[in-house]
């Protein structure tokens, strides 16, 4: 298979797991327990013969007309799934983009709350499980609906209130104003301005991870 980067690329995505579906001899990639991509293997030599992924029907139809190596989903719903020859002419960058879109389509099928849980990050890009307060002073942003230890008593963190409650977003990555004044006004007083700017940049990077 010419796309030898595929496995590593997919497993770097947040919340992704993989398994081998023995009855089909497919390597499947899941997000939240739902498949978004698969590498179909030959029974004889276990070599890939299709890469299968999900797309919006209009885009799938358009691409199948542009590339002979893209066909309706093999043993899948022909409207929503597409299969790609593993040694064909589809450019690597295009395949990466299509895998990203498939991942996003399946992830978006869950509720916003469940999406945050699957991704394992708060709406502001904090990885709660890596925080020293997690499980002690704080149960986590997703678990407490934003009522974290540093928020005003009985209220949600201003970032959570803006992103989740007001704008109904999965997280701040879906906001065009990222990072906004709400972010800059929600500062750990123990951080210097330099450390705070780095903290913001780190969280933005987490949120924008493909």
NUKEVEX-75621 format. One line per 10 residues: number of its first residue (from 1); their letters; for each residue x, y, z of N, C-alpha, C, CB. Coordinates in steps of 0.02 Angstrom, whole numbers, plus 50000, padded with zeros to 5 digits. Glycine has a CB too. Example, Ala and Ser with C-alpha at 12.3 -4.5 7.8 and 13.67 -1.06 7.14 Angstrom:
residues 2
1> as> 50660:49716:50390:50615:49775:50390:50660:49835:50390:50565:49776:50452; 50642:49888:50354:50684:49947:50357:50645:50002:50394:50704:49970:50286
END
This chain:
residues 210
1> xxxxxxxxxx> 50042:49940:50000:50000:50000:50000:50044:50062:50000:49952:50001:50061; 50030:50109:49956:50072:50169:49950:50061:50217:50008:50057:50204:49884; 50003:50212:50042:49989:50259:50097:50013:50229:50163:49912:50274:50100; 50079:50220:50169:50105:50186:50228:50102:50228:50291:50177:50166:50215; 50081:50290:50284:50074:50336:50341:50006:50329:50375:50086:50408:50318; 49959:50294:50343:49888:50297:50364:49876:50275:50436:49848:50252:50318; 49905:50219:50456:49891:50194:50524:49915:50243:50577:49926:50126:50534; 49975:50267:50571:50002:50315:50620:49962:50380:50619:50076:50331:50605; 49942:50402:50561:49904:50464:50554:49837:50459:50591:49892:50481:50480; 49802:50404:50582:49737:50396:50612:49741:50386:50688:49700:50338:50582
11> xxxxxxxxxx> 49791:50350:50711:49796:50336:50782:49820:50397:50821:49843:50279:50794; 49844:50448:50788:49863:50510:50822:49802:50554:50836:49913:50549:50780; 49747:50539:50804:49686:50578:50815:49657:50561:50884:49635:50564:50760; 49628:50611:50916:49601:50601:50983:49543:50552:50983:49577:50669:51012; 49545:50506:51031:49489:50460:51041:49487:50401:50994:49426:50496:51036; 49536:50393:50950:49533:50341:50899:49559:50274:50927:49574:50361:50837; 49524:50221:50912:49545:50153:50927:49541:50112:50863:49501:50122:50985; 49575:50055:50863:49570:50012:50804:49564:49939:50826:49630:50021:50757; 49535:49899:50781:49531:49827:50794:49534:49791:50727:49466:49809:50833; 49536:49726:50731:49533:49683:50671:49466:49647:50672:49593:49633:50668
21> xxxxxxxxxx> 49425:49660:50623:49361:49625:50617:49376:49560:50579:49306:49669:50579; 49383:49506:50617:49409:49443:50589:49363:49414:50535:49419:49393:50643; 49297:49422:50544:49250:49393:50496:49258:49425:50427:49179:49402:50521; 49277:49488:50425:49285:49524:50361:49359:49532:50342:49252:49592:50365; 49404:49522:50390:49475:49536:50381:49486:49610:50365:49504:49491:50324; 49454:49652:50405:49460:49724:50399:49494:49751:50461:49391:49757:50388; 49541:49797:50451:49567:49837:50507:49522:49898:50511:49643:49857:50496; 49488:49906:50568:49439:49959:50575:49464:50013:50625:49372:49931:50599; 49448:50075:50609:49466:50131:50652:49401:50163:50677:49510:50184:50613; 49397:50171:50743:49336:50194:50775:49347:50259:50813:49308:50141:50822
31> xxxxxxxxxx> 49293:50298:50818:49291:50355:50864:49226:50347:50904:49293:50424:50825; 49233:50343:50969:49174:50332:51011:49139:50266:50998:49125:50388:51000; 49176:50217:50974:49147:50151:50960:49116:50144:50892:49096:50136:51011; 49117:50198:50852:49088:50195:50784:49145:50197:50733:49039:50254:50773; 49140:50155:50683:49191:50153:50631:49188:50214:50586:49184:50090:50589; 49246:50244:50572:49248:50299:50523:49296:50283:50465:49270:50363:50558; 49336:50231:50472:49381:50211:50418:49399:50138:50427:49445:50255:50416; 49417:50106:50371:49438:50036:50373:49487:50022:50317:49377:49988:50369; 49533:49977:50331:49577:49951:50279:49557:49878:50268:49654:49957:50299; 49531:49864:50209:49507:49797:50193:49565:49755:50167:49450:49800:50140
41> xxxxxxxxxx> 49574:49696:50196:49632:49654:50179:49611:49592:50140:49668:49633:50242; 49654:49572:50093:49644:49509:50058:49652:49450:50106:49693:49502:49999; 49613:49397:50095:49619:49338:50137:49684:49300:50121:49559:49291:50126; 49707:49303:50059:49764:49262:50039:49830:49287:50068:49769:49261:49964; 49842:49353:50065:49907:49379:50085:49902:49437:50135:49945:49402:50025; 49840:49453:50157:49829:49508:50205:49852:49576:50178:49863:49493:50270; 49855:49584:50113:49873:49648:50085:49810:49690:50075:49911:49640:50019; 49814:49756:50086:49755:49799:50078:49730:49800:50006:49771:49871:50100; 49664:49798:49998:49636:49806:49932:49586:49863:49928:49603:49741:49910; 49564:49890:49985:49523:49951:49986:49535:49988:50051:49448:49934:49977
51> xxxxxxxxxx> 49531:50054:50048:49526:50096:50106:49456:50126:50105:49583:50153:50107; 49418:50114:50156:49348:50135:50157:49337:50190:50208:49302:50075:50172; 49299:50242:50188:49286:50299:50232:49218:50330:50216:49342:50352:50226; 49196:50373:50260:49130:50404:50254:49136:50476:50230:49092:50401:50321; 49091:50496:50185:49089:50565:50160:49016:50587:50152:49127:50571:50093; 49007:50653:50148:48941:50678:50129:48925:50651:50059:48938:50757:50131; 48863:50630:50047:48846:50599:49982:48866:50640:49922:48772:50587:49980; 48857:50707:49924:48873:50749:49866:48948:50748:49852:48850:50821:49878; 48989:50750:49905:49061:50750:49894:49085:50682:49870:49098:50770:49959; 49057:50629:49898:49075:50562:49875:49059:50553:49802:49040:50510:49917
61> xxxxxxxxxx> 49001:50575:49781:48980:50568:49711:49027:50608:49666:48908:50592:49702; 49044:50668:49687:49090:50710:49647:49158:50678:49639:49097:50780:49680; 49186:50652:49693:49252:50623:49691:49254:50558:49650:49277:50609:49761; 49201:50520:49653:49199:50458:49613:49200:50473:49538:49136:50417:49631; 49176:50532:49520:49178:50552:49450:49247:50579:49430:49125:50605:49436; 49285:50600:49480:49352:50628:49466:49406:50575:49466:49368:50682:49516; 49397:50523:49506:49450:50472:49515:49422:50402:49504:49480:50477:49586; 49454:50366:49458:49434:50296:49447:49447:50253:49508:49471:50268:49386; 49494:50274:49550:49514:50235:49608:49467:50242:49668:49584:50253:49629; 49415:50284:49660:49365:50292:49714:49299:50263:49689:49357:50368:49734
71> xxxxxxxxxx> 49272:50216:49727:49210:50182:49708:49161:50186:49766:49223:50108:49687; 49097:50171:49754:49049:50167:49810:49073:50117:49862:48979:50147:49785; 49056:50129:49924:49081:50089:49980:49075:50014:49970:49045:50107:50041; 49131:49980:49977:49133:49907:49970:49101:49874:50031:49206:49882:49961; 49047:49838:50020:49008:49806:50073:48983:49857:50125:49051:49753:50108; 48972:49918:50102:48946:49971:50146:48890:50008:50110:49003:50020:50166; 48857:50053:50145:48806:50095:50115:48837:50135:50057:48774:50142:50168; 48810:50128:49998:48840:50158:49938:48833:50233:49935:48810:50127:49877; 48787:50261:49974:48775:50333:49971:48824:50370:50016:48704:50349:49992; 48839:50342:50074:48879:50377:50124:48952:50354:50128:48847:50370:50191
81> xxxxxxxxxx> 48966:50294:50103:49033:50267:50110:49067:50260:50042:49031:50199:50145; 49133:50267:50043:49173:50263:49982:49235:50221:49994:49192:50334:49957; 49256:50184:49943:49316:50142:49948:49368:50165:49898:49298:50068:49937; 49430:50166:49920:49486:50194:49881:49539:50141:49870:49516:50255:49916; 49563:50135:49809:49616:50088:49794:49679:50107:49833:49630:50085:49717; 49711:50060:49868:49769:50077:49909:49833:50091:49869:49782:50023:49957; 49833:50075:49806:49892:50088:49764:49873:50128:49702:49925:50022:49744; 49821:50169:49709:49796:50207:49652:49827:50276:49647:49723:50212:49657; 49789:50322:49615:49814:50388:49598:49786:50444:49642:49799:50403:49527; 49749:50426:49694:49723:50478:49739:49782:50509:49777:49669:50449:49789
91> xxxxxxxxxx> 49791:50575:49773:49848:50607:49807:49846:50597:49883:49850:50681:49791; 49904:50592:49913:49908:50582:49985:49872:50637:50023:49981:50579:50007; 49882:50700:50003:49851:50756:50038:49775:50752:50034:49875:50822:50010; 49750:50730:49977:49677:50723:49970:49652:50667:50016:49658:50709:49897; 49687:50611:50018:49665:50557:50061:49666:50578:50135:49709:50495:50050; 49716:50614:50155:49718:50640:50224:49656:50683:50238:49783:50680:50237; 49640:50726:50191:49582:50770:50199:49518:50729:50203:49578:50819:50140; 49512:50677:50163:49451:50636:50164:49446:50596:50229:49451:50588:50105; 49502:50573:50255:49502:50538:50319:49482:50585:50376:49572:50507:50334; 49507:50647:50372:49488:50698:50422:49413:50710:50420:49526:50764:50409
101> xxxxxxxxxx> 49385:50715:50360:49314:50728:50353:49273:50669:50378:49297:50742:50280; 49295:50608:50366:49260:50549:50390:49260:50548:50466:49291:50485:50361; 49317:50561:50495:49324:50565:50568:49275:50616:50597:49396:50583:50588; 49274:50674:50566:49230:50728:50591:49157:50711:50582:49246:50794:50554; 49139:50680:50526:49069:50662:50515:49044:50614:50569:49061:50630:50446; 49084:50563:50584:49062:50514:50634:49063:50544:50704:49107:50451:50631; 49115:50582:50719:49118:50615:50785:49057:50660:50795:49183:50655:50792; 49039:50697:50743:48983:50744:50748:48915:50710:50756:48982:50789:50687; 48912:50645:50746:48849:50609:50754:48830:50600:50827:48852:50541:50719; 48878:50613:50872:48865:50609:50944:48842:50677:50970:48929:50586:50982
111> xxxxxxxxxx> 48812:50677:51029:48794:50740:51060:48858:50780:51075:48754:50728:51126; 48851:50846:51082:48910:50888:51096:48944:50866:51161:48889:50963:51101; 48905:50849:51211:48933:50827:51275:48973:50763:51266:48877:50816:51327; 48944:50716:51228:48979:50653:51216:49042:50664:51175:48932:50603:51181; 49040:50711:51128:49099:50726:51088:49156:50749:51133:49083:50779:51035; 49141:50792:51180:49194:50816:51226:49221:50758:51267:49167:50871:51272; 49177:50714:51289:49200:50656:51328:49245:50611:51286:49139:50616:51354; 49226:50599:51224:49265:50556:51180:49334:50585:51167:49228:50545:51113; 49336:50651:51155:49399:50684:51141:49443:50690:51203:49386:50753:51112; 49413:50688:51262:49452:50691:51324:49481:50759:51339:49507:50641:51321
121> xxxxxxxxxx> 49451:50812:51312:49474:50879:51326:49414:50923:51344:49512:50909:51266; 49428:50976:51381:49376:51024:51397:49363:51069:51338:49395:51065:51460; 49313:51112:51343:49297:51156:51287:49353:51206:51272:49233:51194:51301; 49397:51219:51321:49452:51267:51311:49517:51232:51292:49462:51309:51373; 49516:51167:51281:49576:51132:51261:49618:51105:51318:49617:51177:51220; 49594:51111:51378:49630:51083:51435:49618:51008:51438:49608:51117:51501; 49672:50970:51448:49666:50898:51457:49658:50887:51533:49728:50858:51428; 49597:50880:51555:49583:50878:51627:49622:50823:51663:49509:50870:51639; 49629:50766:51631:49662:50709:51664:49735:50724:51679:49656:50647:51621; 49764:50774:51647:49834:50792:51658:49842:50848:51709:49866:50812:51593
131> xxxxxxxxxx> 49785:50872:51735:49787:50927:51783:49795:50900:51854:49723:50970:51778; 49836:50932:51895:49848:50910:51963:49788:50915:52008:49904:50949:51993; 49738:50955:51988:49678:50963:52029:49624:50911:52012:49650:51033:52019; 49634:50875:51956:49583:50829:51933:49574:50771:51982:49600:50802:51863; 49511:50757:51999:49496:50703:52046:49505:50723:52118:49539:50644:52031; 49527:50784:52130:49536:50809:52199:49492:50870:52210:49611:50827:52213; 49520:50929:52198:49479:50989:52204:49429:50997:52147:49524:51050:52207; 49441:50960:52093:49399:50968:52033:49383:50901:52002:49435:51013:51981; 49320:50892:51981:49299:50830:51949:49307:50833:51873:49227:50815:51966; 49328:50891:51848:49337:50897:51775:49283:50940:51744:49338:50830:51743
141> xxxxxxxxxx> 49301:50975:51692:49255:51021:51658:49194:50985:51630:49291:51057:51603; 49205:50930:51593:49150:50895:51562:49103:50864:51613:49175:50841:51515; 49132:50837:51667:49093:50803:51718:49052:50853:51759:49138:50763:51764; 49080:50912:51772:49047:50961:51815:49009:51014:51776:49097:50995:51859; 49004:51006:51710:48971:51054:51666:49000:51124:51676:48895:51055:51680; 49066:51126:51679:49101:51190:51682:49108:51220:51751:49067:51238:51640; 49078:51188:51802:49082:51216:51870:49145:51190:51903:49019:51196:51912; 49201:51212:51876:49267:51189:51898:49289:51228:51960:49318:51195:51842; 49344:51206:51989:49366:51233:52054:49381:51308:52051:49427:51196:52078; 49402:51334:51993:49421:51404:51989:49364:51449:51967:49479:51412:51942
151> xxxxxxxxxx> 49305:51420:51952:49248:51460:51930:49213:51491:51991:49198:51416:51890; 49175:51546:51979:49136:51575:52034:49090:51522:52065:49094:51635:52009; 49083:51523:52130:49045:51471:52165:48975:51462:52135:49040:51487:52239; 48959:51400:52117:48893:51384:52090:48883:51402:52017:48841:51417:52130; 48936:51429:51986:48930:51450:51916:48981:51414:51873:48938:51526:51910; 48968:51413:51809:49015:51383:51762:49072:51430:51747:48979:51363:51697; 49128:51402:51727:49185:51441:51702:49160:51485:51645:49243:51395:51679; 49181:51549:51641:49157:51593:51587:49168:51565:51517:49192:51659:51593; 49223:51528:51507:49237:51499:51441:49185:51446:51425:49308:51470:51437; 49170:51403:51473:49120:51351:51464:49051:51382:51452:49117:51304:51525
161> xxxxxxxxxx> 49035:51434:51491:48970:51466:51484:48962:51496:51414:48962:51522:51536; 49015:51526:51388:49013:51556:51321:49009:51503:51267:49074:51601:51310; 49055:51455:51268:49062:51406:51215:49005:51355:51214:49127:51370:51222; 48992:51325:51272:48945:51269:51275:48873:51292:51286:48966:51221:51330; 48864:51335:51336:48796:51354:51354:48766:51406:51307:48794:51381:51425; 48806:51456:51290:48779:51510:51248:48782:51494:51173:48816:51574:51261; 48840:51472:51149:48849:51460:51078:48834:51389:51056:48919:51478:51059; 48824:51344:51105:48806:51274:51090:48858:51239:51047:48738:51271:51056; 48922:51253:51060:48976:51223:51022:49002:51160:51056:49032:51273:51011; 49036:51118:51017:49072:51061:51047:49127:51088:51092:49102:51015:50991
171> xxxxxxxxxx> 49166:51134:51065:49219:51167:51103:49239:51230:51066:49280:51120:51114; 49287:51265:51093:49306:51330:51065:49338:51326:50996:49353:51365:51112; 49358:51267:50974:49388:51260:50907:49338:51279:50853:49414:51189:50897; 49274:51276:50868:49222:51291:50819:49203:51365:50818:49161:51249:50832; 49239:51405:50858:49225:51477:50863:49276:51516:50822:49225:51500:50937; 49253:51562:50781:49298:51601:50739:49339:51651:50779:49259:51638:50685; 49319:51665:50840:49354:51715:50881:49410:51686:50924:49304:51751:50925; 49422:51622:50918:49473:51589:50958:49543:51617:50944:49472:51513:50946; 49582:51634:50997:49562:51643:51067:49533:51713:51077:49623:51632:51115; 49481:51718:51117:49444:51781:51123:49457:51816:51189:49369:51767:51116
181> xxxxxxxxxx> 49421:51870:51201:49430:51908:51263:49409:51868:51324:49391:51973:51260; 49361:51823:51315:49340:51781:51371:49399:51738:51394:49279:51736:51351; 49435:51712:51347:49495:51673:51363:49545:51716:51401:49528:51644:51299; 49557:51775:51376:49609:51818:51405:49589:51846:51473:49625:51875:51357; 49524:51848:51485:49500:51871:51550:49493:51814:51601:49433:51906:51543; 49504:51752:51578:49501:51694:51623:49572:51668:51632:49453:51637:51594; 49607:51699:51678:49679:51688:51687:49695:51662:51756:49718:51752:51674; 49737:51611:51759:49763:51587:51822:49810:51641:51850:49801:51518:51814; 49793:51671:51907:49834:51726:51934:49906:51705:51951:49802:51753:51997; 49918:51639:51956:49985:51616:51971:50031:51617:51910:49981:51545:51999
191> xxxxxxxxxx> 50001:51625:51851:50040:51625:51789:50064:51696:51772:50000:51597:51732; 50127:51701:51750:50151:51764:51723:50118:51776:51655:50230:51764:51716; 50124:51836:51629:50095:51851:51563:50125:51806:51510:50104:51925:51545; 50191:51796:51514:50225:51753:51465:50199:51681:51469:50300:51755:51477; 50193:51655:51530:50169:51586:51539:50096:51580:51518:50177:51564:51612; 50057:51633:51530:49987:51632:51511:49980:51630:51435:49951:51693:51540; 50020:51669:51399:50017:51668:51326:50036:51600:51299:50064:51722:51297; 50087:51568:51331:50106:51501:51310:50050:51452:51324:50171:51479:51346; 50018:51459:51381:49962:51416:51399:49906:51421:51348:49935:51433:51469; 49891:51482:51327:49840:51493:51276:49860:51459:51210:49828:51569:51264
201> xxxxxxxxxx> 49922:51469:51190:49946:51440:51127:49943:51363:51129:50018:51462:51112; 49960:51335:51186:49959:51262:51194:49888:51235:51188:49990:51241:51262; 49841:51270:51219:49771:51247:51218:49741:51254:51149:49730:51285:51269; 49758:51308:51114:49734:51317:51046:49760:51260:51002:49756:51386:51018; 49823:51243:51012:49854:51188:50972:49817:51122:50984:49929:51180:50990; 49799:51108:51047:49762:51047:51063:49694:51048:51028:49752:51041:51139; 49660:51104:51031:49594:51109:51000:49595:51102:50925:49562:51175:51019; 49648:51125:50894:49653:51124:50821:49687:51062:50794:49689:51184:50797; 49706:51017:50839:49736:50953:50817:49688:50917:50772:49756:50909:50877; 49710:50897:50712:49663:50864:50665:49643:50795:50689:49695:50859:50595
END
